[in-house]
Amino acid sequence: MKLVRHGPVGQEKPGMLDGGGTVRDLTGVVGDIAGGVLSADGLDGLRALDAATLPAVAPGTRLGPCVGSVGKVVCVGLNYADHAAEAGMDVPAEPVLFMKAVTSVCGPDDDLLIPPGSVKTDWEVELGVVIGTTAKHVAEADALAHVAGYCLVNDVSERAYQSESTGQWVKGKSYDSFASLGPWLVTRDEVADPQDLALWTEINGHRFQNGSTRTMVFGVVELVSYISRFMRLEPGDVIATGTPPGVGLGQRPQVFLKPGDRVAMEVAGLGQQHRTCVADS
């Protein structure tokens, strides 16, 4: 099952895709793709619907972030061995965790805002894990039971803010539009193996990232369990699980985003994002 949120910024309505890929409106059925809707019972209730009987959403309607009321975005750094190598850093012994401000969350095709004066805005295609039920001190054997599904995440980074000044990575990770989610939340039952998904990024038609979740250092099960030791994970929280090699920072010479650039990315089975870079003011 593929769940979406559609409509103007801040006014998104819940929806789902039917078998033909048409967005169907869930207004009046659920309040949002959030909270209890993400639980096993909530998702089972949506599966029982005949999508063809729901109102169709007009083609071209904006899709918002596929999850509503996101409480936190927890990110995992250096989680692909080959990406750690291109960054000139050792593969970590334990997951490296950092946060993105929830104000950075946006829709899959929304403009990617380049901060004023930024010259090192970078891309990172990632598998996102959407939490469905509260997880605290969860064993690895039980971790997937707390997962509602998966989505594509672009963990945009401003590298100078991230690494060339004092403080934590969060400064380079949290600008408006730096966490695009979607287009869809794909429920866990439709992803046979989250550790066998191809993912790629193209900038202006040139493919820079071309990887697979097979090369993740710490898999989804390990990450959900590990993170739940340090913070309570709530329904709607998103874990961005890291990026494969091919980011702008790793190019020789380095390549960063500028206004007018077109960013396209995909995680197999989770859809594509198509964004235009725009100078913010």
C-alpha atoms as a printed R data frame, in Angstrom:
    type eleno elety resid chain resno       x      y       z
1   ATOM     1    CA   MET     A     1   0.000  0.000   0.000
2   ATOM     2    CA   LYS     A     2   1.243  3.445  -0.945
3   ATOM     3    CA   LEU     A     3   0.079  6.386   1.169
4   ATOM     4    CA   VAL     A     4   0.431 10.053   0.247
5   ATOM     5    CA   ARG     A     5  -0.452 13.531   1.410
6   ATOM     6    CA   HIS     A     6  -1.699 15.954  -1.225
7   ATOM     7    CA   GLY     A     7  -2.524 19.632  -1.446
8   ATOM     8    CA   PRO     A     8  -0.952 23.025  -0.718
9   ATOM     9    CA   VAL     A     9   1.817 23.487   1.822
10  ATOM    10    CA   GLY     A    10   0.369 23.258   5.321
11  ATOM    11    CA   GLN     A    11  -3.010 22.086   4.029
12  ATOM    12    CA   GLU     A    12  -2.160 18.555   2.940
13  ATOM    13    CA   LYS     A    13  -4.890 15.918   2.950
14  ATOM    14    CA   PRO     A    14  -4.417 12.170   3.338
15  ATOM    15    CA   GLY     A    15  -4.537  9.921   0.315
16  ATOM    16    CA   MET     A    16  -3.535  6.592  -1.165
17  ATOM    17    CA   LEU     A    17  -2.598  5.253  -4.567
18  ATOM    18    CA   ASP     A    18  -4.962  2.856  -6.293
19  ATOM    19    CA   GLY     A    19  -3.775 -0.053  -8.428
20  ATOM    20    CA   GLY     A    20  -3.425  2.178 -11.470
21  ATOM    21    CA   GLY     A    21  -1.354  4.825  -9.716
22  ATOM    22    CA   THR     A    22  -4.167  7.376  -9.317
23  ATOM    23    CA   VAL     A    23  -4.110  9.335  -6.064
24  ATOM    24    CA   ARG     A    24  -7.333  8.788  -4.114
25  ATOM    25    CA   ASP     A    25  -8.496 11.125  -1.358
26  ATOM    26    CA   LEU     A    26  -8.856  9.767   2.194
27  ATOM    27    CA   THR     A    27 -10.428 12.905   3.634
28  ATOM    28    CA   GLY     A    28 -13.192 11.836   6.006
29  ATOM    29    CA   VAL     A    29 -11.692  8.364   6.372
30  ATOM    30    CA   VAL     A    30  -8.625  9.409   8.386
31  ATOM    31    CA   GLY     A    31  -7.447 12.790   9.562
32  ATOM    32    CA   ASP     A    32  -3.876 12.435   8.284
33  ATOM    33    CA   ILE     A    33  -1.144  9.923   7.503
34  ATOM    34    CA   ALA     A    34   0.084 10.225  11.061
35  ATOM    35    CA   GLY     A    35  -0.269  8.917  14.601
36  ATOM    36    CA   GLY     A    36  -2.487  5.892  15.075
37  ATOM    37    CA   VAL     A    37  -3.096  5.576  11.346
38  ATOM    38    CA   LEU     A    38   0.489  4.262  11.104
39  ATOM    39    CA   SER     A    39  -0.142  1.413  13.555
40  ATOM    40    CA   ALA     A    40  -0.817 -2.126  12.336
41  ATOM    41    CA   ASP     A    41  -4.540 -1.744  13.041
42  ATOM    42    CA   GLY     A    42  -4.662  1.655  11.360
43  ATOM    43    CA   LEU     A    43  -2.955  0.375   8.242
44  ATOM    44    CA   ASP     A    44  -5.148 -2.737   8.151
45  ATOM    45    CA   GLY     A    45  -8.192 -0.454   8.165
46  ATOM    46    CA   LEU     A    46  -6.900  1.362   5.086
47  ATOM    47    CA   ARG     A    47  -6.079 -1.908   3.318
48  ATOM    48    CA   ALA     A    48  -9.684 -2.972   3.729
49  ATOM    49    CA   LEU     A    49 -10.877 -0.005   1.644
50  ATOM    50    CA   ASP     A    50 -11.743 -0.292  -2.027
51  ATOM    51    CA   ALA     A    51  -9.538  2.492  -3.340
52  ATOM    52    CA   ALA     A    52 -11.516  2.689  -6.571
53  ATOM    53    CA   THR     A    53 -14.536  3.971  -4.632
54  ATOM    54    CA   LEU     A    54 -12.616  6.941  -3.184
55  ATOM    55    CA   PRO     A    55 -12.583 10.359  -4.901
56  ATOM    56    CA   ALA     A    56  -9.755 10.787  -7.395
57  ATOM    57    CA   VAL     A    57  -7.356 13.671  -6.828
58  ATOM    58    CA   ALA     A    58  -6.754 15.908  -9.834
59  ATOM    59    CA   PRO     A    59  -3.610 14.977 -11.792
60  ATOM    60    CA   GLY     A    60  -0.747 17.350 -11.088
61  ATOM    61    CA   THR     A    61  -1.866 18.123  -7.536
62  ATOM    62    CA   ARG     A    62   1.139 18.785  -5.319
63  ATOM    63    CA   LEU     A    63   2.275 15.940  -3.080
64  ATOM    64    CA   GLY     A    64   3.423 16.950   0.371
65  ATOM    65    CA   PRO     A    65   5.723 15.016   2.691
66  ATOM    66    CA   CYS     A    66   4.276 11.516   2.870
67  ATOM    67    CA   VAL     A    67   4.149 11.562   6.689
68  ATOM    68    CA   GLY     A    68   2.277 14.137   8.755
69  ATOM    69    CA   SER     A    69   3.109 15.464  12.206
70  ATOM    70    CA   VAL     A    70   6.716 14.271  12.069
71  ATOM    71    CA   GLY     A    71   8.071 14.507  15.592
72  ATOM    72    CA   LYS     A    72  11.736 14.052  14.753
73  ATOM    73    CA   VAL     A    73  14.033 13.150  11.903
74  ATOM    74    CA   VAL     A    74  16.875 10.963  13.145
75  ATOM    75    CA   CYS     A    75  19.749 10.569  10.699
76  ATOM    76    CA   VAL     A    76  22.581  8.081  10.464
77  ATOM    77    CA   GLY     A    77  25.935  9.330   9.241
78  ATOM    78    CA   LEU     A    78  28.643  7.387   7.395
79  ATOM    79    CA   ASN     A    79  26.431  4.299   7.153
80  ATOM    80    CA   TYR     A    80  27.792  3.116   3.804
81  ATOM    81    CA   ALA     A    81  31.396  1.943   3.892
82  ATOM    82    CA   ASP     A    82  32.085  3.347   0.422
83  ATOM    83    CA   HIS     A    83  30.612  6.741   1.362
84  ATOM    84    CA   ALA     A    84  32.776  6.879   4.504
85  ATOM    85    CA   ALA     A    85  35.790  6.237   2.285
86  ATOM    86    CA   GLU     A    86  34.950  9.086  -0.106
87  ATOM    87    CA   ALA     A    87  34.513 11.391   2.895
88  ATOM    88    CA   GLY     A    88  37.945 10.356   4.165
89  ATOM    89    CA   MET     A    89  36.519  8.983   7.406
90  ATOM    90    CA   ASP     A    90  36.669  5.608   9.136
91  ATOM    91    CA   VAL     A    91  33.693  3.266   9.149
92  ATOM    92    CA   PRO     A    92  32.130  3.841  12.579
93  ATOM    93    CA   ALA     A    93  32.044  1.100  15.198
94  ATOM    94    CA   GLU     A    94  28.527  2.204  16.179
95  ATOM    95    CA   PRO     A    95  25.909  4.211  14.263
96  ATOM    96    CA   VAL     A    96  26.655  7.934  14.074
97  ATOM    97    CA   LEU     A    97  23.433  9.785  14.927
98  ATOM    98    CA   PHE     A    98  22.378 13.363  14.298
99  ATOM    99    CA   MET     A    99  19.078 15.213  13.904
100 ATOM   100    CA   LYS     A   100  17.406 17.388  11.327
101 ATOM   101    CA   ALA     A   101  14.952 20.069  12.446
102 ATOM   102    CA   VAL     A   102  11.371 19.131  11.549
103 ATOM   103    CA   THR     A   103  11.057 22.546   9.859
104 ATOM   104    CA   SER     A   104  13.311 21.126   7.126
105 ATOM   105    CA   VAL     A   105  10.630 18.589   6.099
106 ATOM   106    CA   CYS     A   106   8.996 19.232   2.721
107 ATOM   107    CA   GLY     A   107   7.357 17.512  -0.212
108 ATOM   108    CA   PRO     A   108   9.158 15.318  -2.747
109 ATOM   109    CA   ASP     A   109   9.036 17.804  -5.612
110 ATOM   110    CA   ASP     A   110   9.152 21.075  -3.677
111 ATOM   111    CA   ASP     A   111  11.881 23.584  -4.508
112 ATOM   112    CA   LEU     A   112  15.232 22.907  -2.874
113 ATOM   113    CA   LEU     A   113  16.217 26.181  -1.231
114 ATOM   114    CA   ILE     A   114  19.857 27.240  -1.404
115 ATOM   115    CA   PRO     A   115  20.652 29.298   1.725
116 ATOM   116    CA   PRO     A   116  21.880 32.870   1.140
117 ATOM   117    CA   GLY     A   117  25.619 32.807   0.544
118 ATOM   118    CA   SER     A   118  25.813 29.013   0.456
119 ATOM   119    CA   VAL     A   119  28.328 27.500  -1.941
120 ATOM   120    CA   LYS     A   120  28.384 23.934  -0.558
121 ATOM   121    CA   THR     A   121  24.797 22.642  -0.632
122 ATOM   122    CA   ASP     A   122  24.944 18.891  -1.297
123 ATOM   123    CA   TRP     A   123  22.588 15.981  -2.031
124 ATOM   124    CA   GLU     A   124  22.139 12.623  -0.274
125 ATOM   125    CA   VAL     A   125  19.622 10.000  -1.435
126 ATOM   126    CA   GLU     A   126  18.537  7.812   1.468
127 ATOM   127    CA   LEU     A   127  16.160  5.077   2.522
128 ATOM   128    CA   GLY     A   128  13.772  6.497   5.119
129 ATOM   129    CA   VAL     A   129  12.195  4.331   7.824
130 ATOM   130    CA   VAL     A   130   8.828  5.536   9.137
131 ATOM   131    CA   ILE     A   131   7.970  4.471  12.679
132 ATOM   132    CA   GLY     A   132   4.453  3.114  13.202
133 ATOM   133    CA   THR     A   133   4.309  2.312  16.919
134 ATOM   134    CA   THR     A   134   6.267  3.558  19.928
135 ATOM   135    CA   ALA     A   135   9.682  1.927  20.230
136 ATOM   136    CA   LYS     A   136  11.788  2.063  23.382
137 ATOM   137    CA   HIS     A   137  14.572 -0.401  24.226
138 ATOM   138    CA   VAL     A   138  13.484 -2.600  21.337
139 ATOM   139    CA   ALA     A   139  15.273 -5.872  20.610
140 ATOM   140    CA   GLU     A   140  16.462 -6.408  17.046
141 ATOM   141    CA   ALA     A   141  14.087 -9.374  16.741
142 ATOM   142    CA   ASP     A   142  11.141 -7.044  17.376
143 ATOM   143    CA   ALA     A   143  12.356 -3.961  15.527
144 ATOM   144    CA   LEU     A   144  10.424 -4.336  12.276
145 ATOM   145    CA   ALA     A   145   7.146 -4.672  14.166
146 ATOM   146    CA   HIS     A   146   7.535 -0.972  15.000
147 ATOM   147    CA   VAL     A   147   8.022  0.080  11.376
148 ATOM   148    CA   ALA     A   148   5.026  1.355   9.392
149 ATOM   149    CA   GLY     A   149   6.913  1.533   6.119
150 ATOM   150    CA   TYR     A   150   9.576  3.216   4.058
151 ATOM   151    CA   CYS     A   151  10.043  6.339   1.970
152 ATOM   152    CA   LEU     A   152  12.652  8.171  -0.058
153 ATOM   153    CA   VAL     A   153  14.523 10.923   1.809
154 ATOM   154    CA   ASN     A   154  16.858 13.568   0.399
155 ATOM   155    CA   ASP     A   155  19.064 14.481   3.354
156 ATOM   156    CA   VAL     A   156  20.291 17.791   1.925
157 ATOM   157    CA   SER     A   157  23.456 19.123   3.568
158 ATOM   158    CA   GLU     A   158  25.252 22.461   3.594
159 ATOM   159    CA   ARG     A   159  28.791 21.181   4.022
160 ATOM   160    CA   ALA     A   160  30.401 24.424   5.189
161 ATOM   161    CA   TYR     A   161  27.763 24.817   7.899
162 ATOM   162    CA   GLN     A   162  28.144 21.142   8.776
163 ATOM   163    CA   SER     A   163  31.888 20.788   9.063
164 ATOM   164    CA   GLU     A   164  33.780 24.037   8.642
165 ATOM   165    CA   SER     A   165  32.506 25.942  11.657
166 ATOM   166    CA   THR     A   166  32.021 25.107  15.308
167 ATOM   167    CA   GLY     A   167  29.132 23.061  16.616
168 ATOM   168    CA   GLN     A   168  27.251 19.980  15.548
169 ATOM   169    CA   TRP     A   169  26.187 18.673  12.141
170 ATOM   170    CA   VAL     A   170  22.590 19.786  12.745
171 ATOM   171    CA   LYS     A   171  23.496 23.303  11.538
172 ATOM   172    CA   GLY     A   172  24.266 22.011   8.065
173 ATOM   173    CA   LYS     A   173  21.281 19.706   7.931
174 ATOM   174    CA   SER     A   174  18.272 21.725   9.014
175 ATOM   175    CA   TYR     A   175  17.615 24.545   6.535
176 ATOM   176    CA   ASP     A   176  14.090 24.801   5.153
177 ATOM   177    CA   SER     A   177  13.535 22.161   2.423
178 ATOM   178    CA   PHE     A   178  16.538 20.050   3.478
179 ATOM   179    CA   ALA     A   179  14.429 16.910   4.219
180 ATOM   180    CA   SER     A   180  12.154 16.010   1.321
181 ATOM   181    CA   LEU     A   181  10.024 12.929   2.094
182 ATOM   182    CA   GLY     A   182   8.167 10.827  -0.424
183 ATOM   183    CA   PRO     A   183   6.461 10.737  -2.844
184 ATOM   184    CA   TRP     A   184   4.872  7.815  -1.016
185 ATOM   185    CA   LEU     A   185   5.011  5.978   2.260
186 ATOM   186    CA   VAL     A   186   5.229  2.351   1.135
187 ATOM   187    CA   THR     A   187   3.998  0.016   3.856
188 ATOM   188    CA   ARG     A   188   6.417 -2.535   5.250
189 ATOM   189    CA   ASP     A   189   4.610 -5.530   3.747
190 ATOM   190    CA   GLU     A   190   5.377 -4.282   0.220
191 ATOM   191    CA   VAL     A   191   9.151 -4.085   0.762
192 ATOM   192    CA   ALA     A   192  10.444 -7.645   0.784
193 ATOM   193    CA   ASP     A   193  13.967 -6.712   1.889
194 ATOM   194    CA   PRO     A   194  14.937 -3.152   2.835
195 ATOM   195    CA   GLN     A   195  18.580 -4.262   2.552
196 ATOM   196    CA   ASP     A   196  18.296 -4.941  -1.170
197 ATOM   197    CA   LEU     A   197  17.119 -1.668  -2.714
198 ATOM   198    CA   ALA     A   198  18.872  0.232  -5.486
199 ATOM   199    CA   LEU     A   199  19.096  4.017  -5.080
200 ATOM   200    CA   TRP     A   200  20.446  6.785  -7.304
201 ATOM   201    CA   THR     A   201  20.761 10.548  -7.737
202 ATOM   202    CA   GLU     A   202  21.077 12.604 -10.911
203 ATOM   203    CA   ILE     A   203  21.974 16.288 -11.090
204 ATOM   204    CA   ASN     A   204  20.983 17.937 -14.369
205 ATOM   205    CA   GLY     A   205  20.704 14.478 -15.912
206 ATOM   206    CA   HIS     A   206  24.144 13.269 -14.795
207 ATOM   207    CA   ARG     A   207  24.122 10.297 -12.449
208 ATOM   208    CA   PHE     A   208  26.329 10.892  -9.419
209 ATOM   209    CA   GLN     A   209  25.004  8.322  -6.938
210 ATOM   210    CA   ASN     A   210  24.277  4.744  -7.942
211 ATOM   211    CA   GLY     A   211  24.228  2.430  -4.948
212 ATOM   212    CA   SER     A   212  22.349 -0.199  -3.001
213 ATOM   213    CA   THR     A   213  21.200 -0.580   0.575
214 ATOM   214    CA   ARG     A   214  23.120 -3.866   0.541
215 ATOM   215    CA   THR     A   215  26.254 -1.870   1.404
216 ATOM   216    CA   MET     A   216  24.800 -0.256   4.519
217 ATOM   217    CA   VAL     A   217  27.022 -0.816   7.547
218 ATOM   218    CA   PHE     A   218  24.068 -0.987   9.943
219 ATOM   219    CA   GLY     A   219  20.770 -2.284   8.575
220 ATOM   220    CA   VAL     A   220  17.231 -1.180   9.369
221 ATOM   221    CA   VAL     A   221  16.733 -3.746  12.135
222 ATOM   222    CA   GLU     A   222  19.970 -2.747  13.865
223 ATOM   223    CA   LEU     A   223  19.211  0.969  13.545
224 ATOM   224    CA   VAL     A   224  15.687  0.854  14.980
225 ATOM   225    CA   SER     A   225  16.904 -1.203  17.932
226 ATOM   226    CA   TYR     A   226  20.010  0.930  18.495
227 ATOM   227    CA   ILE     A   227  18.271  4.302  18.282
228 ATOM   228    CA   SER     A   228  15.497  3.152  20.623
229 ATOM   229    CA   ARG     A   229  18.137  2.750  23.344
230 ATOM   230    CA   PHE     A   230  18.843  6.486  23.318
231 ATOM   231    CA   MET     A   231  15.464  8.051  22.532
232 ATOM   232    CA   ARG     A   232  11.850  6.977  22.366
233 ATOM   233    CA   LEU     A   233  10.715  6.599  18.767
234 ATOM   234    CA   GLU     A   234   7.121  7.679  18.157
235 ATOM   235    CA   PRO     A   235   4.651  7.089  15.308
236 ATOM   236    CA   GLY     A   236   5.581  9.345  12.407
237 ATOM   237    CA   ASP     A   237   9.235  9.691  13.352
238 ATOM   238    CA   VAL     A   238  11.548  9.184  10.389
239 ATOM   239    CA   ILE     A   239  14.973  7.551  10.373
240 ATOM   240    CA   ALA     A   240  17.174  8.567   7.433
241 ATOM   241    CA   THR     A   241  19.537  5.630   7.143
242 ATOM   242    CA   GLY     A   242  22.521  7.140   5.341
243 ATOM   243    CA   THR     A   243  23.673  7.644   1.772
244 ATOM   244    CA   PRO     A   244  25.833  5.734  -0.717
245 ATOM   245    CA   PRO     A   245  28.885  7.311  -2.379
246 ATOM   246    CA   GLY     A   246  28.586  9.942  -5.068
247 ATOM   247    CA   VAL     A   247  27.725 13.058  -3.066
248 ATOM   248    CA   GLY     A   248  29.085 16.388  -4.243
249 ATOM   249    CA   LEU     A   249  31.611 16.515  -1.411
250 ATOM   250    CA   GLY     A   250  33.215 13.341  -2.710
251 ATOM   251    CA   GLN     A   251  33.722 14.493  -6.311
252 ATOM   252    CA   ARG     A   252  37.148 15.529  -7.575
253 ATOM   253    CA   PRO     A   253  36.794 18.427  -8.056
254 ATOM   254    CA   GLN     A   254  33.893 18.853  -5.643
255 ATOM   255    CA   VAL     A   255  30.474 19.703  -7.080
256 ATOM   256    CA   PHE     A   256  27.729 21.503  -5.177
257 ATOM   257    CA   LEU     A   257  24.207 22.615  -5.981
258 ATOM   258    CA   LYS     A   258  23.413 26.042  -7.380
259 ATOM   259    CA   PRO     A   259  20.182 27.826  -8.314
260 ATOM   260    CA   GLY     A   260  18.619 26.336 -11.422
261 ATOM   261    CA   ASP     A   261  20.041 22.834 -10.908
262 ATOM   262    CA   ARG     A   262  17.607 19.933 -11.242
263 ATOM   263    CA   VAL     A   263  17.849 17.112  -8.701
264 ATOM   264    CA   ALA     A   264  16.281 13.716  -9.434
265 ATOM   265    CA   MET     A   265  16.568 10.673  -7.185
266 ATOM   266    CA   GLU     A   266  14.964  7.302  -6.604
267 ATOM   267    CA   VAL     A   267  14.897  4.402  -4.181
268 ATOM   268    CA   ALA     A   268  13.638  1.292  -5.969
269 ATOM   269    CA   GLY     A   269   9.948  0.754  -5.265
270 ATOM   270    CA   LEU     A   270   9.642  3.960  -3.250
271 ATOM   271    CA   GLY     A   271   9.235  6.423  -6.131
272 ATOM   272    CA   GLN     A   272  11.194  9.386  -7.430
273 ATOM   273    CA   GLN     A   273  11.767 13.004  -6.467
274 ATOM   274    CA   HIS     A   274  12.284 15.821  -8.955
275 ATOM   275    CA   ARG     A   275  13.341 19.134  -7.466
276 ATOM   276    CA   THR     A   276  14.627 22.479  -8.704
277 ATOM   277    CA   CYS     A   277  17.240 24.412  -6.750
278 ATOM   278    CA   VAL     A   278  16.184 27.987  -5.964
279 ATOM   279    CA   ALA     A   279  18.130 30.750  -4.205
280 ATOM   280    CA   ASP     A   280  16.457 31.632  -0.895
281 ATOM   281    CA   SER     A   281  16.528 35.109   0.570
